[in-house]
Amino acid sequence: MTAAPLDTSFPKLELHMHLEGAAPPAFIAGLAREKSIDISGIFDGHGNYRFRDFDDFLKVYEAACTTLQSPEDFYRLTLAVLEQSAKHGVIYTESFISPDFCGGADLVAWRAYLAAIEEAADEAERRFGIMMKGIVTCVRHFGADQAKKAAHCAAETAGNFVVGFGMGGAETMGRTADFAYSFDMAREAGLHLTSHAGEWGGAEMVRETLHHLKVSRLGHGFQCIDDPDVLQEVIEKGIVLELCPGSNVALNAVPSWETHPIEKLRAAGAKITVSSDDPPFFLSDMTYEFTQLAKVFGWGETQFAQVQDIAVQAAFCDEDTRATLAKRIAA
């Protein structure tokens, strides 16, 4: 490879990144000033996002999203996020996009927002060399009925850009089975499926998600290691874990980098990838994630190449794009 794994130019794939959650705080603060929205309480004295725990993080996240009120806002957001990702060597990203934050999951409004996001993604690819695909995401704590609206938006716009459907939000709220209808709708539209599970709800939540939602990837999912039977199921089914260790440490889902099970999962044979989740919230980026993995677990080129190869194969893109990505990370 032409660049070392800890070099910012080392080509990286990121499969778990929330578009709104990747908004730089200065960008959100600027929108708030433009629109005379007072959300000053979500920032600390250094201009970073401020939150106490996961529940508070969700409130701050949603407060930040109140500034995103038009397709133009999302055009600017997408371009800013992809430019930042490209600076850290990301050549391909799959971004979670929530119709709930794009016109309230109204299909007509969603199409306008999505067109603006796609336009920005095309411009970012031309300018920065980064490719983006969208995973439409329902928000679990908004409820199963609202999730159906998001799934409808996903199904109606499935195609070259919208390639997947997933679920984020508060993992322990609601019954997993209640969201099966939405995932079935997305599956019938030909979309790939992922869902947050096993970040807060334990190994049993991983089991429930695999059974009821029939996903091929799990957002986080690291708590599967707490139950040997669930871990074995993850391995045998080839379920890909979208691991975001910096996020887990920042939110106290694990006590520290040293206690994160990412290396144990890799050594056990689980298919793992590395992403930054909501990078500015956690003072992270893909370079930081890679640097920490090298520092804490002694990862080198072999381990980084392994997770990147898994990411290429697990990406929800078409086969031509997959072949292009494989060539780029091997160059």
Secondary structure, DSSP 8 states (H G I E B T S, - for coil): --S-TTSTTS-EEEEEEETGGG--HHHHHHHHHHHT---GGGB-TTS-B--SSHHHHHHHHHHHHTT--SHHHHHHHHHHHHHHHHTTTEEEEEEEE-GGGTTTT-HHHHHHHHHHHHHHHHHHHHHH--EEEEEEEEEGGG-HHHHHHHHHHHHHTBTTTEEEEEEES-TTSS-GGGGHHHHHHHHHTT-EEEEEESSSSHHHHHHHHHHHT--SEEEE-GGGGGSHHHHHHHHHTT-EEEE-HHHHHHTTSSS-STT-THHHHHHHT-EEEE--BSGGGGT--HHHHHHHHHHHH---HHHHHHHHHHHHHH--S-HHHHHHHHHHHH-
